[in-house]
Amino acid sequence: MGNHIRKTNNQCQTRPRKSGAKKNRRRLEQRRRLVALGMNEEKVSRLTSRDILDLLKRPAKIGKES
């Protein structure tokens, strides 16, 4: 009866780490998304990854600002 609870509560497994290649691929896709939304490619290349994420949270504002 109580065996299924014990299996789902097992916290011993380690969480998979983000690999460098996957992270770079994600950042590249995010940069391309900003360019597709109408931002200048030069401006996008100067942004930090944190800035890119913040801009992608509100894509409707990107077209108005640029």
Distance bins in CASP14 RR format, pairs under 12 A and 6 or more apart:
PFRMAT RR
TARGET T0000
AUTHOR 0000-0000-0000
RMODE 2
METHOD distances of the structure
MODEL  1
2 8 0 0 0 0 0 1 0 0 0 0 0
2 9 0 0 0 0 0 1 0 0 0 0 0
3 9 0 0 0 0 0 1 0 0 0 0 0
3 10 0 0 0 0 0 1 0 0 0 0 0
4 10 0 0 0 0 0 1 0 0 0 0 0
6 12 0 0 0 0 0 1 0 0 0 0 0
7 13 0 0 0 0 0 1 0 0 0 0 0
16 22 0 0 0 0 0 1 0 0 0 0 0
17 23 0 0 0 0 1 0 0 0 0 0 0
18 24 0 0 0 0 0 1 0 0 0 0 0
18 25 0 0 0 0 0 1 0 0 0 0 0
18 26 0 0 0 0 1 0 0 0 0 0 0
18 27 0 0 0 0 0 1 0 0 0 0 0
19 25 0 0 0 0 1 0 0 0 0 0 0
19 26 0 0 0 0 0 1 0 0 0 0 0
20 26 0 0 0 0 1 0 0 0 0 0 0
20 27 0 0 0 0 1 0 0 0 0 0 0
20 28 0 0 0 0 0 1 0 0 0 0 0
21 27 0 0 0 0 0 1 0 0 0 0 0
21 28 0 0 0 0 0 1 0 0 0 0 0
22 28 0 0 0 0 0 1 0 0 0 0 0
22 29 0 0 0 0 0 1 0 0 0 0 0
23 29 0 0 0 0 0 1 0 0 0 0 0
23 30 0 0 0 0 0 1 0 0 0 0 0
23 49 0 0 0 0 1 0 0 0 0 0 0
24 30 0 0 0 0 0 1 0 0 0 0 0
24 31 0 0 0 0 0 1 0 0 0 0 0
24 49 0 0 0 0 0 1 0 0 0 0 0
25 31 0 0 0 0 0 1 0 0 0 0 0
25 32 0 0 0 0 0 1 0 0 0 0 0
26 32 0 0 0 0 0 1 0 0 0 0 0
26 33 0 0 0 0 0 1 0 0 0 0 0
26 49 0 0 0 0 1 0 0 0 0 0 0
26 52 0 0 0 0 0 1 0 0 0 0 0
26 53 0 0 0 0 0 1 0 0 0 0 0
26 56 0 0 0 0 0 1 0 0 0 0 0
27 33 0 0 0 0 0 1 0 0 0 0 0
27 34 0 0 0 0 0 1 0 0 0 0 0
27 44 0 0 0 0 0 1 0 0 0 0 0
27 45 0 0 0 0 0 1 0 0 0 0 0
27 47 0 0 0 0 0 1 0 0 0 0 0
27 48 0 0 0 0 0 1 0 0 0 0 0
27 49 1 0 1 0 0 0 0 0 0 0 0
27 50 0 0 0 0 0 1 0 0 0 0 0
27 51 0 0 0 0 0 1 0 0 0 0 0
27 52 1 0 0 1 0 0 0 0 0 0 0
27 53 0 0 0 0 1 0 0 0 0 0 0
27 56 0 0 0 0 0 1 0 0 0 0 0
28 34 0 0 0 0 0 1 0 0 0 0 0
28 35 0 0 0 0 0 1 0 0 0 0 0
28 44 0 0 0 0 0 1 0 0 0 0 0
28 45 0 0 0 0 0 1 0 0 0 0 0
28 49 0 0 0 0 0 1 0 0 0 0 0
28 52 0 0 0 0 0 1 0 0 0 0 0
29 35 0 0 0 0 0 1 0 0 0 0 0
29 36 0 0 0 0 0 1 0 0 0 0 0
29 49 0 0 0 0 0 1 0 0 0 0 0
29 52 0 0 0 0 0 1 0 0 0 0 0
29 53 0 0 0 0 0 1 0 0 0 0 0
29 56 0 0 0 0 0 1 0 0 0 0 0
30 36 0 0 0 0 0 1 0 0 0 0 0
30 37 0 0 0 0 0 1 0 0 0 0 0
30 39 0 0 0 0 0 1 0 0 0 0 0
30 44 0 0 0 0 1 0 0 0 0 0 0
30 47 0 0 0 0 1 0 0 0 0 0 0
30 48 0 0 0 0 0 1 0 0 0 0 0
30 49 1 0 0 1 0 0 0 0 0 0 0
30 50 0 0 0 0 0 1 0 0 0 0 0
30 51 0 0 0 0 0 1 0 0 0 0 0
30 52 1 0 1 0 0 0 0 0 0 0 0
30 53 1 0 0 1 0 0 0 0 0 0 0
30 54 0 0 0 0 0 1 0 0 0 0 0
30 55 0 0 0 0 1 0 0 0 0 0 0
30 56 1 0 0 1 0 0 0 0 0 0 0
30 57 0 0 0 0 0 1 0 0 0 0 0
30 59 0 0 0 0 0 1 0 0 0 0 0
31 37 0 0 0 0 0 1 0 0 0 0 0
31 39 0 0 0 0 1 0 0 0 0 0 0
31 40 0 0 0 0 0 1 0 0 0 0 0
31 41 0 0 0 0 1 0 0 0 0 0 0
31 42 0 0 0 0 0 1 0 0 0 0 0
31 43 0 0 0 0 0 1 0 0 0 0 0
31 44 1 0 1 0 0 0 0 0 0 0 0
31 45 1 0 0 1 0 0 0 0 0 0 0
31 46 0 0 0 0 0 1 0 0 0 0 0
31 47 0 0 0 0 1 0 0 0 0 0 0
31 48 0 0 0 0 0 1 0 0 0 0 0
31 49 0 0 0 0 1 0 0 0 0 0 0
31 51 0 0 0 0 0 1 0 0 0 0 0
31 52 1 0 0 1 0 0 0 0 0 0 0
31 53 0 0 0 0 0 1 0 0 0 0 0
31 55 0 0 0 0 0 1 0 0 0 0 0
31 56 0 0 0 0 1 0 0 0 0 0 0
32 38 0 0 0 0 0 1 0 0 0 0 0
32 39 0 0 0 0 0 1 0 0 0 0 0
32 41 0 0 0 0 1 0 0 0 0 0 0
32 44 0 0 0 0 1 0 0 0 0 0 0
32 45 0 0 0 0 0 1 0 0 0 0 0
32 52 0 0 0 0 0 1 0 0 0 0 0
32 56 0 0 0 0 0 1 0 0 0 0 0
33 39 0 0 0 0 1 0 0 0 0 0 0
33 44 0 0 0 0 1 0 0 0 0 0 0
33 52 0 0 0 0 1 0 0 0 0 0 0
33 53 0 0 0 0 0 1 0 0 0 0 0
33 55 0 0 0 0 1 0 0 0 0 0 0
33 56 1 0 0 1 0 0 0 0 0 0 0
33 57 0 0 0 0 0 1 0 0 0 0 0
33 59 0 0 0 0 1 0 0 0 0 0 0
33 62 0 0 0 0 1 0 0 0 0 0 0
34 40 0 0 0 0 1 0 0 0 0 0 0
34 41 0 0 0 0 1 0 0 0 0 0 0
34 42 0 0 0 0 0 1 0 0 0 0 0
34 43 0 0 0 0 1 0 0 0 0 0 0
34 44 1 0 1 0 0 0 0 0 0 0 0
34 45 0 0 0 0 0 1 0 0 0 0 0
34 46 0 0 0 0 0 1 0 0 0 0 0
34 47 1 0 0 1 0 0 0 0 0 0 0
34 49 0 0 0 0 0 1 0 0 0 0 0
34 51 0 0 0 0 1 0 0 0 0 0 0
34 52 1 0 0 1 0 0 0 0 0 0 0
34 53 0 0 0 0 0 1 0 0 0 0 0
34 54 0 0 0 0 0 1 0 0 0 0 0
34 55 1 0 0 1 0 0 0 0 0 0 0
34 56 1 0 0 1 0 0 0 0 0 0 0
34 57 0 0 0 0 0 1 0 0 0 0 0
34 58 0 0 0 0 0 1 0 0 0 0 0
34 59 0 0 0 0 1 0 0 0 0 0 0
34 61 0 0 0 0 0 1 0 0 0 0 0
34 62 1 0 0 1 0 0 0 0 0 0 0
34 63 0 0 0 0 0 1 0 0 0 0 0
34 65 0 0 0 0 0 1 0 0 0 0 0
34 66 0 0 0 0 1 0 0 0 0 0 0
35 41 1 0 1 0 0 0 0 0 0 0 0
35 42 0 0 0 0 0 1 0 0 0 0 0
35 43 0 0 0 0 1 0 0 0 0 0 0
35 44 1 0 1 0 0 0 0 0 0 0 0
35 45 0 0 0 0 1 0 0 0 0 0 0
35 47 0 0 0 0 0 1 0 0 0 0 0
35 52 0 0 0 0 0 1 0 0 0 0 0
35 55 0 0 0 0 0 1 0 0 0 0 0
35 56 0 0 0 0 0 1 0 0 0 0 0
35 62 0 0 0 0 0 1 0 0 0 0 0
35 63 0 0 0 0 0 1 0 0 0 0 0
35 66 0 0 0 0 0 1 0 0 0 0 0
36 44 0 0 0 0 0 1 0 0 0 0 0
36 56 0 0 0 0 0 1 0 0 0 0 0
36 59 0 0 0 0 1 0 0 0 0 0 0
36 62 0 0 0 0 1 0 0 0 0 0 0
36 63 0 0 0 0 0 1 0 0 0 0 0
37 43 0 0 0 0 0 1 0 0 0 0 0
37 44 0 0 0 0 1 0 0 0 0 0 0
37 52 0 0 0 0 0 1 0 0 0 0 0
37 55 0 0 0 0 1 0 0 0 0 0 0
37 56 0 0 0 0 1 0 0 0 0 0 0
37 58 0 0 0 0 0 1 0 0 0 0 0
37 59 1 0 1 0 0 0 0 0 0 0 0
37 60 0 0 0 0 1 0 0 0 0 0 0
37 61 0 0 0 0 1 0 0 0 0 0 0
37 62 1 0 1 0 0 0 0 0 0 0 0
37 63 1 0 0 1 0 0 0 0 0 0 0
37 64 0 0 0 0 0 1 0 0 0 0 0
37 65 0 0 0 0 0 1 0 0 0 0 0
37 66 0 0 0 0 1 0 0 0 0 0 0
38 44 0 0 0 0 1 0 0 0 0 0 0
38 55 0 0 0 0 0 1 0 0 0 0 0
38 59 0 0 0 0 1 0 0 0 0 0 0
38 60 0 0 0 0 0 1 0 0 0 0 0
38 61 0 0 0 0 0 1 0 0 0 0 0
38 62 1 0 0 1 0 0 0 0 0 0 0
38 63 1 0 1 0 0 0 0 0 0 0 0
38 64 0 0 0 0 0 1 0 0 0 0 0
38 65 0 0 0 0 1 0 0 0 0 0 0
38 66 1 0 1 0 0 0 0 0 0 0 0
39 45 0 0 0 0 0 1 0 0 0 0 0
39 46 0 0 0 0 0 1 0 0 0 0 0
39 47 0 0 0 0 1 0 0 0 0 0 0
39 51 0 0 0 0 0 1 0 0 0 0 0
39 52 0 0 0 0 1 0 0 0 0 0 0
39 55 1 0 0 1 0 0 0 0 0 0 0
39 56 0 0 0 0 0 1 0 0 0 0 0
39 59 0 0 0 0 0 1 0 0 0 0 0
39 61 0 0 0 0 0 1 0 0 0 0 0
39 62 1 0 1 0 0 0 0 0 0 0 0
39 63 1 0 0 1 0 0 0 0 0 0 0
39 64 0 0 0 0 0 1 0 0 0 0 0
39 65 0 0 0 0 1 0 0 0 0 0 0
39 66 1 0 1 0 0 0 0 0 0 0 0
40 46 0 0 0 0 1 0 0 0 0 0 0
40 47 0 0 0 0 0 1 0 0 0 0 0
40 62 0 0 0 0 0 1 0 0 0 0 0
40 63 0 0 0 0 0 1 0 0 0 0 0
40 65 0 0 0 0 0 1 0 0 0 0 0
40 66 1 0 0 1 0 0 0 0 0 0 0
41 47 0 0 0 0 0 1 0 0 0 0 0
41 66 0 0 0 0 0 1 0 0 0 0 0
42 66 0 0 0 0 0 1 0 0 0 0 0
43 51 0 0 0 0 0 1 0 0 0 0 0
43 52 0 0 0 0 0 1 0 0 0 0 0
43 55 0 0 0 0 0 1 0 0 0 0 0
43 62 0 0 0 0 0 1 0 0 0 0 0
43 65 0 0 0 0 1 0 0 0 0 0 0
43 66 1 0 0 1 0 0 0 0 0 0 0
44 51 0 0 0 0 1 0 0 0 0 0 0
44 52 1 0 0 1 0 0 0 0 0 0 0
44 55 0 0 0 0 1 0 0 0 0 0 0
44 56 0 0 0 0 0 1 0 0 0 0 0
44 62 0 0 0 0 0 1 0 0 0 0 0
44 66 0 0 0 0 1 0 0 0 0 0 0
45 51 0 0 0 0 0 1 0 0 0 0 0
45 52 0 0 0 0 0 1 0 0 0 0 0
46 52 0 0 0 0 0 1 0 0 0 0 0
47 53 0 0 0 0 1 0 0 0 0 0 0
47 54 0 0 0 0 1 0 0 0 0 0 0
47 55 1 0 0 1 0 0 0 0 0 0 0
47 56 0 0 0 0 0 1 0 0 0 0 0
47 62 0 0 0 0 0 1 0 0 0 0 0
48 54 0 0 0 0 1 0 0 0 0 0 0
48 55 0 0 0 0 0 1 0 0 0 0 0
49 55 0 0 0 0 0 1 0 0 0 0 0
49 56 0 0 0 0 0 1 0 0 0 0 0
50 56 0 0 0 0 0 1 0 0 0 0 0
50 57 0 0 0 0 0 1 0 0 0 0 0
51 57 0 0 0 0 0 1 0 0 0 0 0
51 62 0 0 0 0 0 1 0 0 0 0 0
52 59 0 0 0 0 0 1 0 0 0 0 0
52 62 0 0 0 0 0 1 0 0 0 0 0
53 59 0 0 0 0 0 1 0 0 0 0 0
54 61 0 0 0 0 0 1 0 0 0 0 0
54 62 0 0 0 0 0 1 0 0 0 0 0
55 61 1 0 0 1 0 0 0 0 0 0 0
55 62 1 0 0 1 0 0 0 0 0 0 0
55 63 0 0 0 0 0 1 0 0 0 0 0
55 64 0 0 0 0 0 1 0 0 0 0 0
55 65 0 0 0 0 1 0 0 0 0 0 0
55 66 0 0 0 0 0 1 0 0 0 0 0
56 62 0 0 0 0 1 0 0 0 0 0 0
58 64 0 0 0 0 0 1 0 0 0 0 0
58 65 0 0 0 0 1 0 0 0 0 0 0
59 65 0 0 0 0 0 1 0 0 0 0 0
59 66 0 0 0 0 0 1 0 0 0 0 0
END
